[in-house]
Amino acid sequence: MKKQYTEPVVVLSGGHGGEVTARQLRDRVTDLTFCVSTFDRGGHSAQLRSRGHVALGDIRRVITALASDEAMKGVFGYLMNHRFSAKGSSSLNNWALGSLIIAGLEERYGCGKGIVKSLGTVCRLLEVKAKVLPISLDCAELKLNTSGIILPTQGVLSRRHIDAPDIMSGTLCPLSRIFPASEAAIRRAKLIVFAPGSLWDSVLVNLMVVGVQEAIHYAVKMGAKIVMITNLVMKENEVSIELNTTAHYVSLLCAHLGLEKIHAVLGNVGTFPPEILKRYAAERSHPVRFEETHEAELNIRGDFVSWDDNGVVHHNGTMADTLLGF
């Protein structure tokens, strides 16, 4: 039985990093809330947003990662993870059924505020003990500033040339307001964790939501600690190789937080097998280098790297033990 962390923990996340962090913290934290980014503009999320829903893909992944093993073995667990195969020109190609289930429940309870009841229903059926909340219900586009040039949508990151100037700031347009339940969770937290993920799409975008910074400042005033878990690898189209360091990411986080420093940064110093390094290099992705910074009270290095049978790297359980061991 793992030692339980009993104080309130809030994780701000988006993308696959939230899923990995959820799986690692699920059995270690008794009072756990995930506040998940809702600004994904991926193909299916864009279609859901056009119908008045928030982006649901990242939320669905966090919920299924938090679900009990027994529940995920059941029929409903299968349905939540099922993805339709590609057949001809069907509009269902590659759709995640779980996102459609959540959207259907939200339409039953009312788009917008009905999302909480929808997520609560799914969480009960999957025996999720933690809370999963959207960071905002507002529809907005992420705009990124690189040397005075405004990049209009998240999608440009995947098409951005690797030699383009580094991105230094971003904003949501129009302004988006924090979801009240997420605000309340952050304010009462004693540990606020920024999960690994795409720097702009998944991590910093949460801090562009009106009310998030204020809620975090209140929590810090009341004694909360802020910890950033940096990525294992980062794509060149997000940051240049020269700035691909834990220190740079903490600097950007502090700038968007409006704080001089955070409590701790967790960075990997474990090694990657050569064949995995080669595969990621071919995708122009490179390991994040550990570099100490005065903008974190604790610079914590560890062997946090693991990988699956497909060679996809992710954080291991040592990361969670380290995170909760302060």
Buried (B, 14 or more C-beta within 10 A) or exposed (E): EEEEBEBBBBBBBBBBBBBBBBBBBBBBBEBBBBBBBBBBBBEBBEBBBEEEBBBBBBBBBBBBBBBBEEBBEBEBBEEBBBEBEEEEEEEEBEBBBBBBBBBEBBBEBEBEEBBBBBBBBBBEBBBBBBBBBBBBBBBBBBBBBBEEEEBEEBBBBEEBEEEBEEBEBBBBEEEBBBBEBBBBBBBBBBBBBBBBBBBBBBBBBBBBBEBBBBBBBBBBEEEBBBBBBBBBBBBBBBBBEEBBBBBBBBBBBBBBBEBEBBBBBBBBBBEBEEEBBEBBEEEEBBBBBBBBBEBBEEBBBBEBBBBEEEBEBBBBEBBBBBBBEE
